[in-house]
Amino acid sequence: MTEREAEPRSRDAARTQEAILDAAERLFAERGYEAATLEEIGRLAGVSRGTPRYFFGAKEQLYRAVLARVLTAEATLLVAAQSRAIAAGGGPDETLAAVVAAFIDFLVARPTFVRLIERETVAGGTVLQEVAAETPAVQEALSQLGEAFAEAAFPGASPPQILLALLALCWFPLAHADGFTRSLGFDARDPAFVVEWNRFVVTLVLSGMRGTTGQPTEAMSRKQR
């Protein structure tokens, strides 16, 4: 086989794997790990029933590959947002705001990520913890974000506490958009809500950690249906 022949085949294989991962992410998110089958994933990806197994092996390996891909996408996005803020001369506040905005935008744009993590958490979260520990991009992001938060020197708050607070505040309204969030009168899918919640999270975290009081804007205070 010539080099020119090998390159198209390599590209075709990469596209096939991406199609399988896309289909698997959707089905694992919608139906859960147990309910989704390799045959259904192959059919949704537009490939033969045996192709997912050919590329990824057993269903568990494909599931781990899906988790690794979404976690890598998330981590890469957050580190990039942090790097851009720092390169632009932003201090701790600006960096925090950039990371929060990137995370909320990611959750809005990729609802399958939210559903995957929610399902995995209900199942005990063991696989998620293992995959996160084995994924270089995740570990790099945790290290870089932790360093940035440590430099912020928020009184009485450690970098893990800051990260946990951000995760909770950003995650909950979107993960429970049709439950608690809507019951409180907010529409988490409304772009106006997303913008205001973004601002509110940054204000709340910074003010709370510095012992000041942040006031929600009129738009954030008003119920949105």
KENU-602612 format. One record per residue: residue in one letter; x, y, z of N, C-alpha, C in turn. Coordinates in Angstrom, 3 decimals. Example, Ala and Ser with C-alpha at 12.3 -4.5 7.8 and 13.67 -1.06 7.14 Angstrom:
<nodes>
NODE   rest       n.c1       n.c2       n.c3      ca.c1      ca.c2      ca.c3       c.c1       c.c2       c.c3
NODE      A     13.190     -5.690      7.800     12.300     -4.500      7.800     13.200     -3.300      7.800
NODE      S     12.850     -2.250      7.080     13.670     -1.060      7.140     12.900      0.030      7.870
</nodes>
This chain:
<nodes>
NODE   rest       n.c1       n.c2       n.c3      ca.c1      ca.c2      ca.c3       c.c1       c.c2       c.c3
NODE      M      0.848     -1.194      0.000      0.000      0.000      0.000      0.881      1.241      0.000
NODE      T      0.578      2.190     -0.870      1.340      3.418     -0.933      0.905      4.362      0.176
NODE      E      1.757      5.383      0.418      1.433      6.355      1.468      0.162      7.117      1.128
NODE      R     -0.042      7.402     -0.172     -1.228      8.149     -0.589     -2.501      7.318     -0.418
NODE      E     -2.379      5.988     -0.527     -3.529      5.120     -0.320     -3.850      4.986      1.169
NODE      A     -2.795      4.961      1.994     -2.976      4.761      3.427     -3.644      5.961      4.088
NODE      E     -3.322      7.176      3.609     -3.858      8.379      4.238     -5.378      8.472      4.148
NODE      P     -5.990      8.244      2.972     -7.461      8.273      2.929     -8.096      7.218      3.819
NODE      R     -7.486      6.036      3.873     -8.039      4.985      4.728     -7.967      5.390      6.192
NODE      S     -6.866      6.059      6.568     -6.721      6.516      7.947     -7.777      7.561      8.275
NODE      R     -8.027      8.480      7.319     -9.046      9.496      7.537    -10.430      8.866      7.638
NODE      D    -10.689      7.873      6.806    -11.984      7.188      6.852    -12.185      6.499      8.199
NODE      A    -11.129      5.869      8.702    -11.218      5.183      9.987    -11.485      6.182     11.106
NODE      A    -10.814      7.336     11.042    -11.008      8.358     12.074    -12.435      8.895     12.035
NODE      R    -12.962      9.115     10.825    -14.338      9.600     10.705    -15.329      8.571     11.228
NODE      T    -15.057      7.300     10.941    -15.941      6.235     11.416    -15.947      6.183     12.944
NODE      Q    -14.771      6.283     13.529    -14.691      6.261     14.985    -15.427      7.451     15.602
NODE      E    -15.287      8.624     14.992    -15.990      9.799     15.495    -17.504      9.628     15.389
NODE      A    -17.954      9.036     14.284    -19.392      8.802     14.103    -19.912      7.838     15.163
NODE      I    -19.126      6.832     15.470    -19.517      5.863     16.505    -19.553      6.536     17.874
NODE      L    -18.549      7.352     18.167    -18.511      8.056     19.448    -19.678      9.034     19.574
NODE      D    -20.012      9.718     18.472    -21.161     10.635     18.496    -22.450      9.873     18.813
NODE      A    -22.629      8.749     18.126    -23.840      7.949     18.328    -23.883      7.374     19.745
NODE      A    -22.744      6.893     20.206    -22.685      6.313     21.546    -22.958      7.368     22.616
NODE      E    -22.389      8.549     22.442    -22.624      9.633     23.409    -24.113      9.948     23.485
NODE      R    -24.752     10.010     22.349    -26.183     10.334     22.331    -27.007      9.243     23.006
NODE      L    -26.737      7.972     22.665    -27.548      6.886     23.207    -27.256      6.627     24.688
NODE      F    -25.998      6.697     25.075    -25.676      6.523     26.491    -26.322      7.635     27.317
NODE      A    -26.371      8.844     26.771    -26.980      9.959     27.480    -28.487      9.808     27.555
NODE      E    -29.103      9.399     26.448    -30.560      9.300     26.392    -31.101      8.078     27.129
NODE      R    -30.405      6.942     27.002    -30.969      5.686     27.491    -30.191      5.067     28.645
NODE      G    -28.964      5.507     28.853    -28.146      4.924     29.894    -27.269      3.805     29.365
NODE      Y    -26.257      3.464     30.126    -25.290      2.464     29.689    -25.937      1.097     29.459
NODE      E    -26.759      0.658     30.386    -27.324     -0.684     30.305    -28.272     -0.825     29.117
NODE      A    -29.061      0.197     28.845    -30.088      0.091     27.808    -29.540      0.224     26.396
NODE      A    -28.471      0.978     26.229    -27.896      1.171     24.886    -27.118     -0.070     24.466
NODE      T    -27.273     -0.472     23.206    -26.556     -1.646     22.699    -25.604     -1.241     21.590
NODE      L    -24.592     -2.065     21.385    -23.637     -1.800     20.312    -24.316     -1.830     18.948
NODE      E    -25.307     -2.690     18.806    -26.028     -2.775     17.537    -26.761     -1.467     17.249
NODE      E    -27.433     -0.915     18.267    -28.142      0.349     18.091    -27.167      1.489     17.808
NODE      I    -26.050      1.473     18.492    -25.045      2.507     18.287    -24.512      2.453     16.858
NODE      G    -24.242      1.238     16.379    -23.764      1.080     15.007    -24.786      1.562     13.997
NODE      R    -26.047      1.239     14.251    -27.108      1.658     13.332    -27.232      3.182     13.303
NODE      L    -27.173      3.823     14.470    -27.267      5.279     14.524    -26.057      5.936     13.862
NODE      A    -24.910      5.293     13.968    -23.689      5.838     13.369    -23.626      5.582     11.871
NODE      G    -24.527      4.738     11.358    -24.537      4.443      9.939    -23.475      3.448      9.522
NODE      V    -23.112      2.552     10.447    -22.112      1.527     10.135    -22.697      0.158     10.440
NODE      S    -21.989     -0.869     10.075    -22.468     -2.226     10.318    -22.495     -2.526     11.813
NODE      R    -23.269     -3.509     12.202    -23.460     -3.812     13.624    -22.160     -4.215     14.308
NODE      G    -21.206     -4.761     13.562    -19.966     -5.208     14.179    -18.879     -4.150     14.228
NODE      T    -19.099     -3.006     13.579    -18.051     -1.987     13.493    -17.700     -1.358     14.845
NODE      P    -18.672     -1.021     15.707    -18.301     -0.475     17.024    -17.399     -1.416     17.819
NODE      R    -17.714     -2.696     17.753    -16.878     -3.660     18.478    -15.494     -3.765     17.839
NODE      Y    -15.428     -3.650     16.522    -14.144     -3.737     15.811    -13.202     -2.620     16.277
NODE      F    -13.747     -1.410     16.420    -12.896     -0.275     16.775    -12.681     -0.138     18.278
NODE      F    -13.686     -0.491     19.075    -13.599     -0.199     20.508    -13.648     -1.414     21.416
NODE      G    -13.936     -2.583     20.864    -14.028     -3.763     21.706    -15.389     -3.852     22.374
NODE      A    -15.409     -4.230     23.629    -16.675     -4.398     24.355    -17.343     -3.057     24.616
NODE      K    -18.607     -3.106     24.993    -19.376     -1.887     25.229    -18.742     -1.019     26.314
NODE      E    -18.186     -1.635     27.335    -17.581     -0.857     28.411    -16.424      0.000     27.906
NODE      Q    -15.632     -0.555     26.980    -14.508      0.203     26.428    -15.018      1.399     25.612
NODE      L    -16.110      1.194     24.885    -16.691      2.299     24.127    -17.234      3.361     25.085
NODE      Y    -17.873      2.927     26.149    -18.404      3.858     27.145    -17.285      4.689     27.763
NODE      R    -16.190      4.042     28.089    -15.036      4.759     28.649    -14.471      5.750     27.635
NODE      A    -14.451      5.362     26.379    -13.951      6.254     25.331    -14.847      7.481     25.196
NODE      V    -16.148      7.279     25.332    -17.097      8.399     25.275    -16.853      9.352     26.443
NODE      L    -16.725      8.811     27.643    -16.477      9.656     28.802    -15.156     10.403     28.668
NODE      A    -14.122      9.716     28.208    -12.823     10.363     28.042    -12.905     11.502     27.032
NODE      R    -13.685     11.310     25.975    -13.794     12.348     24.948    -14.516     13.579     25.480
NODE      V    -15.633     13.394     26.181    -16.366     14.565     26.670    -15.592     15.279     27.783
NODE      L    -14.912     14.520     28.621    -14.120     15.139     29.679    -12.948     15.918     29.098
NODE      T    -12.344     15.369     28.046    -11.244     16.055     27.380    -11.726     17.345     26.729
NODE      A    -12.884     17.282     26.097    -13.453     18.481     25.463    -13.708     19.565     26.500
NODE      E    -14.273     19.172     27.630    -14.549     20.132     28.707    -13.258     20.733     29.237
NODE      A    -12.299     19.880     29.582    -11.048     20.342     30.171    -10.279     21.249     29.219
NODE      T    -10.226     20.865     27.955     -9.509     21.661     26.961    -10.121     23.045     26.819
NODE      L    -11.448     23.096     26.833    -12.154     24.375     26.707    -11.861     25.288     27.893
NODE      L    -11.878     24.748     29.097    -11.651     25.560     30.289    -10.225     26.085     30.352
NODE      V     -9.265     25.236     30.021     -7.867     25.665     30.030     -7.634     26.734     28.967
NODE      A     -8.265     26.572     27.807     -8.126     27.570     26.747     -8.705     28.911     27.178
NODE      A     -9.858     28.873     27.849    -10.475     30.113     28.334     -9.580     30.794     29.366
NODE      Q     -9.015     29.997     30.254     -8.104     30.533     31.257     -6.875     31.164     30.600
NODE      S     -6.317     30.469     29.635     -5.104     30.950     28.956     -5.359     32.258     28.213
NODE      R     -6.520     32.343     27.554     -6.849     33.573     26.829     -6.996     34.753     27.787
NODE      A     -7.641     34.500     28.931     -7.832     35.583     29.899     -6.489     36.070     30.440
NODE      I     -5.603     35.150     30.737     -4.288     35.514     31.265     -3.466     36.240     30.198
NODE      A     -3.523     35.744     28.961     -2.781     36.368     27.866     -3.260     37.790     27.600
NODE      A     -4.541     38.040     27.879     -5.109     39.370     27.669     -4.819     40.301     28.841
NODE      G     -4.070     39.812     29.828     -3.709     40.639     30.964     -4.714     40.608     32.090
NODE      G     -5.637     39.669     32.049     -6.653     39.579     33.089     -6.094     39.069     34.407
NODE      G     -6.638     39.578     35.490     -6.249     39.119     36.812     -7.123     37.967     37.256
NODE      P     -7.088     37.612     38.539     -7.881     36.478     39.048     -9.372     36.597     38.777
NODE      D     -9.915     37.809     38.932    -11.353     37.985     38.705    -11.720     37.728     37.258
NODE      E    -10.946     38.290     36.347    -11.222     38.121     34.920    -11.035     36.673     34.485
NODE      T    -10.028     36.016     35.071     -9.791     34.614     34.740    -10.943     33.742     35.215
NODE      L    -11.392     33.997     36.430    -12.532     33.252     36.972    -13.759     33.452     36.096
NODE      A    -14.022     34.689     35.703    -15.181     34.986     34.866    -15.092     34.261     33.532
NODE      A    -13.896     34.196     32.958    -13.711     33.531     31.669    -13.956     32.028     31.780
NODE      V    -13.481     31.435     32.873    -13.660     29.992     33.079    -15.138     29.666     33.304
NODE      V    -15.808     30.466     34.100    -17.236     30.256     34.355    -18.030     30.355     33.062
NODE      A    -17.760     31.398     32.265    -18.473     31.585     31.003    -18.252     30.403     30.078
NODE      A    -17.012     29.925     29.999    -16.700     28.800     29.120    -17.408     27.534     29.582
NODE      F    -17.460     27.324     30.895    -18.086     26.114     31.422    -19.592     26.128     31.185
NODE      I    -20.238     27.252     31.468    -21.683     27.339     31.263    -22.018     27.195     29.782
NODE      D    -21.242     27.843     28.925    -21.478     27.723     27.482    -21.339     26.271     27.028
NODE      F    -20.365     25.559     27.589    -20.156     24.157     27.236    -21.346     23.314     27.668
NODE      L    -21.851     23.541     28.868    -22.987     22.769     29.369    -24.240     23.023     28.530
NODE      V    -24.413     24.272     28.106    -25.573     24.605     27.271    -25.446     23.966     25.897
NODE      A    -24.249     24.019     25.323    -24.042     23.522     23.966    -23.999     21.999     23.887
NODE      R    -23.680     21.340     25.001    -23.527     19.880     24.967    -24.360     19.232     26.073
NODE      P    -25.669     19.222     25.909    -26.527     18.650     26.952    -26.286     17.155     27.177
NODE      T    -25.762     16.466     26.164    -25.456     15.048     26.366    -24.408     14.865     27.456
NODE      F    -23.500     15.815     27.580    -22.481     15.748     28.633    -23.143     15.764     30.004
NODE      V    -24.092     16.679     30.170    -24.784     16.789     31.448    -25.514     15.494     31.778
NODE      R    -26.242     14.949     30.805    -27.001     13.721     31.061    -26.083     12.535     31.329
NODE      L    -24.966     12.463     30.599    -24.010     11.374     30.822    -23.483     11.393     32.255
NODE      I    -23.061     12.567     32.697    -22.481     12.666     34.033    -23.528     12.407     35.108
NODE      E    -24.750     12.893     34.891    -25.818     12.643     35.850    -26.098     11.142     35.972
NODE      R    -26.190     10.471     34.836    -26.440      9.021     34.854    -25.294      8.269     35.511
NODE      E    -24.081      8.663     35.201    -22.923      7.999     35.776    -22.862      8.221     37.283
NODE      T    -23.223      9.403     37.726    -23.227      9.709     39.157    -24.238      8.849     39.899
NODE      V    -25.442      8.716     39.316    -26.470      7.870     39.927    -25.983      6.427     40.021
NODE      A    -25.185      5.997     39.055    -24.668      4.626     39.041    -23.483      4.437     39.983
NODE      G    -23.085      5.493     40.665    -21.988      5.371     41.620    -20.754      6.164     41.254
NODE      G    -20.616      6.521     39.986    -19.517      7.373     39.553    -18.155      6.720     39.486
NODE      T    -18.087      5.403     39.685    -16.788      4.729     39.711    -16.055      4.842     38.383
NODE      V    -16.770      4.580     37.287    -16.131      4.623     35.971    -15.685      6.050     35.653
NODE      L    -16.510      7.023     35.993    -16.165      8.420     35.752    -14.879      8.799     36.484
NODE      Q    -14.763      8.391     37.730    -13.561      8.695     38.508    -12.334      8.050     37.881
NODE      E    -12.481      6.807     37.457    -11.350      6.105     36.850    -10.926      6.763     35.543
NODE      V    -11.897      7.080     34.703    -11.587      7.684     33.410    -10.960      9.062     33.607
NODE      A    -11.494      9.854     34.529    -10.939     11.178     34.790     -9.486     11.086     35.240
NODE      A     -9.198     10.108     36.086     -7.835      9.930     36.579     -6.882      9.490     35.478
NODE      E     -7.424      8.815     34.462     -6.597      8.293     33.368     -6.506      9.248     32.174
NODE      T     -7.234     10.362     32.226     -7.289     11.272     31.085     -6.350     12.454     31.315
NODE      P     -5.260     12.554     30.553     -4.259     13.608     30.777     -4.835     15.017     30.749
NODE      A     -5.754     15.299     29.830     -6.306     16.650     29.718     -7.033     17.058     30.990
NODE      V     -7.709     16.111     31.629     -8.439     16.410     32.864     -7.467     16.744     33.988
NODE      Q     -6.427     15.940     34.127     -5.454     16.181     35.182     -4.707     17.486     34.971
NODE      E     -4.407     17.794     33.716     -3.738     19.060     33.403     -4.646     20.245     33.747
NODE      A     -5.931     20.128     33.410     -6.874     21.205     33.698     -7.015     21.425     35.202
NODE      L     -7.138     20.344     35.961     -7.270     20.465     37.411     -6.054     21.156     38.009
NODE      S     -4.873     20.810     37.485     -3.640     21.418     37.986     -3.574     22.904     37.659
NODE      Q     -3.861     23.252     36.401     -3.760     24.646     35.980     -4.820     25.517     36.640
NODE      L     -6.047     25.016     36.699     -7.108     25.796     37.327     -6.849     25.948     38.825
NODE      G     -6.343     24.883     39.435     -6.023     24.948     40.858     -4.960     25.987     41.151
NODE      E     -3.946     26.067     40.290     -2.889     27.057     40.468     -3.450     28.473     40.341
NODE      A     -4.331     28.658     39.358     -4.918     29.983     39.149     -5.754     30.407     40.354
NODE      F     -6.533     29.474     40.898     -7.362     29.799     42.049     -6.514     30.024     43.300
NODE      A     -5.408     29.308     43.403     -4.512     29.491     44.535     -3.883     30.883     44.499
NODE      E     -3.553     31.347     43.302     -2.974     32.677     43.135     -3.979     33.770     43.499
NODE      A     -5.258     33.449     43.361     -6.283     34.442     43.688     -6.307     34.748     45.182
NODE      A     -5.820     33.792     45.983     -5.698     33.994     47.437     -7.011     34.430     48.085
NODE      F     -8.086     33.716     47.781     -9.359     34.027     48.423     -9.285     33.618     49.899
NODE      P     -9.600     34.513     50.809     -9.499     34.193     52.240    -10.367     33.000     52.630
NODE      G     -9.747     32.039     53.278    -10.489     30.919     53.829    -10.979     29.903     52.825
NODE      A    -10.588     30.011     51.555    -11.060     29.069     50.535     -9.876     28.429     49.826
NODE      S     -9.902     27.100     49.755     -8.858     26.378     49.044     -9.247     26.241     47.576
NODE      P     -8.280     26.005     46.668     -8.616     25.817     45.255     -9.680     24.746     45.015
NODE      P     -9.618     23.577     45.685    -10.685     22.595     45.465    -12.065     23.100     45.894
NODE      Q    -12.110     23.901     46.976    -13.391     24.448     47.416    -13.953     25.419     46.375
NODE      I    -13.073     26.237     45.814    -13.507     27.181     44.790    -14.036     26.428     43.577
NODE      L    -13.296     25.398     43.157    -13.706     24.611     41.992    -15.034     23.922     42.248
NODE      L    -15.205     23.365     43.437    -16.463     22.685     43.768    -17.626     23.672     43.778
NODE      A    -17.397     24.864     44.303    -18.449     25.877     44.314    -18.856     26.256     42.897
NODE      L    -17.872     26.425     42.032    -18.166     26.773     40.647    -18.926     25.659     39.944
NODE      L    -18.495     24.425     40.158    -19.179     23.287     39.537    -20.639     23.229     39.983
NODE      A    -20.861     23.391     41.262    -22.225     23.304     41.791    -23.110     24.414     41.237
NODE      L    -22.608     25.621     41.243    -23.412     26.760     40.807    -23.687     26.743     39.303
NODE      C    -22.693     26.333     38.537    -22.870     26.293     37.077    -23.722     25.101     36.661
NODE      W    -23.505     23.987     37.315    -24.092     22.717     36.888    -25.571     22.588     37.219
NODE      F    -25.924     22.879     38.446    -27.250     22.520     38.949    -28.408     23.083     38.119
NODE      P    -28.437     24.374     37.793    -29.595     24.895     37.049    -29.789     24.235     35.691
NODE      L    -28.696     23.842     35.044    -28.791     23.228     33.723    -29.090     21.737     33.816
NODE      A    -28.500     21.073     34.793    -28.755     19.641     34.970    -30.193     19.386     35.390
NODE      H    -30.801     20.356     36.071    -32.170     20.203     36.566    -33.084     21.258     35.948
NODE      A    -32.846     21.513     34.649    -33.595     22.555     33.942    -35.090     22.310     33.973
NODE      D    -35.509     21.059     33.857    -36.936     20.735     33.802    -37.509     20.380     35.169
NODE      G    -36.667     20.455     36.197    -37.130     20.124     37.540    -37.097     21.338     38.445
NODE      F    -36.077     21.385     39.324    -35.992     22.462     40.295    -35.934     23.839     39.639
NODE      T    -35.147     23.956     38.574    -34.971     25.277     37.950    -36.293     25.820     37.427
NODE      R    -37.024     24.986     36.698    -38.306     25.443     36.156    -39.322     25.665     37.274
NODE      S    -39.262     24.836     38.318    -40.230     25.000     39.419    -40.042     26.335     40.138
NODE      L    -38.834     26.891     40.042    -38.574     28.195     40.650    -38.881     29.340     39.693
NODE      G    -39.368     28.994     38.499    -39.793     30.018     37.557    -38.759     30.441     36.548
NODE      F    -37.641     29.694     36.436    -36.581     30.060     35.500    -36.536     29.086     34.328
NODE      D    -36.211     29.622     33.185    -36.035     28.799     31.990    -34.552     28.733     31.676
NODE      A    -33.918     27.612     32.027    -32.473     27.469     31.863    -32.050     27.445     30.404
NODE      R    -33.002     27.277     29.489    -32.669     27.252     28.062    -32.810     28.632     27.413
NODE      D    -33.251     29.586     28.194    -33.393     30.954     27.707    -32.002     31.605     27.700
NODE      P    -31.540     32.092     26.545    -30.212     32.723     26.487    -30.050     33.866     27.481
NODE      A    -31.140     34.600     27.736    -31.068     35.708     28.692    -30.772     35.185     30.101
NODE      F    -31.378     34.056     30.449    -31.107     33.460     31.756    -29.643     33.026     31.845
NODE      V    -29.135     32.409     30.789    -27.754     31.920     30.781    -26.778     33.071     30.995
NODE      V    -27.003     34.190     30.313    -26.125     35.356     30.458    -26.166     35.878     31.888
NODE      E    -27.361     36.028     32.427    -27.506     36.568     33.782    -26.981     35.593     34.835
NODE      W    -27.204     34.302     34.624    -26.707     33.331     35.607    -25.181     33.299     35.604
NODE      N    -24.605     33.436     34.438    -23.154     33.513     34.307    -22.610     34.653     35.177
NODE      R    -23.190     35.832     34.999    -22.753     36.998     35.761    -22.988     36.812     37.258
NODE      F    -24.129     36.229     37.589    -24.503     36.046     38.986    -23.543     35.080     39.694
NODE      V    -23.168     34.001     39.003    -22.248     33.022     39.604    -20.916     33.679     39.929
NODE      V    -20.366     34.422     38.981    -19.075     35.082     39.205    -19.181     36.060     40.371
NODE      T    -20.238     36.873     40.389    -20.429     37.847     41.463    -20.572     37.162     42.814
NODE      L    -21.365     36.109     42.840    -21.621     35.397     44.090    -20.356     34.749     44.634
NODE      V    -19.596     34.090     43.776    -18.380     33.407     44.227    -17.348     34.411     44.711
NODE      L    -17.108     35.458     43.939    -16.109     36.448     44.336    -16.505     37.167     45.621
NODE      S    -17.770     37.590     45.701    -18.209     38.321     46.889    -18.222     37.427     48.116
NODE      G    -18.654     36.186     47.948    -18.699     35.265     49.075    -17.327     34.960     49.629
NODE      M    -16.363     34.800     48.741    -15.024     34.445     49.177    -14.258     35.641     49.735
NODE      R    -14.740     36.836     49.420    -14.054     38.035     49.907    -14.829     38.739     50.997
NODE      G    -15.926     38.080     51.443    -16.653     38.623     52.567    -17.509     39.832     52.251
NODE      T    -17.891     39.994     50.977    -18.770     41.090     50.606    -20.090     40.517     50.132
NODE      T    -21.039     41.392     49.898    -22.360     40.932     49.490    -22.615     41.280     48.038
NODE      G    -22.948     40.275     47.231    -23.283     40.525     45.839    -24.787     40.601     45.676
NODE      Q    -25.254     41.557     44.926    -26.682     41.717     44.730    -27.067     41.250     43.330
NODE      P    -28.077     40.409     43.212    -28.512     39.973     41.886    -29.130     41.129     41.124
NODE      T    -28.986     41.101     39.814    -29.577     42.150     39.000    -31.089     41.954     38.948
NODE      E    -31.767     42.994     38.458    -33.226     42.921     38.327    -33.631     41.768     37.426
NODE      A    -32.853     41.565     36.335    -33.192     40.492     35.385    -33.037     39.135     36.038
NODE      M    -32.030     38.993     36.924    -31.817     37.704     37.575    -32.873     37.474     38.650
NODE      S    -33.305     38.561     39.277    -34.299     38.420     40.334    -35.677     38.099     39.781
NODE      R    -35.948     38.590     38.569    -37.261     38.391     37.986    -37.415     36.956     37.520
NODE      K    -38.527     36.329     37.810    -38.783     34.960     37.368    -38.970     34.942     35.867
NODE      Q    -38.347     33.936     35.229    -38.456     33.805     33.778    -39.085     32.462     33.455
NODE      R    -40.114     32.482     32.669    -40.778     31.242     32.306    -40.653     31.012     30.811
</nodes>
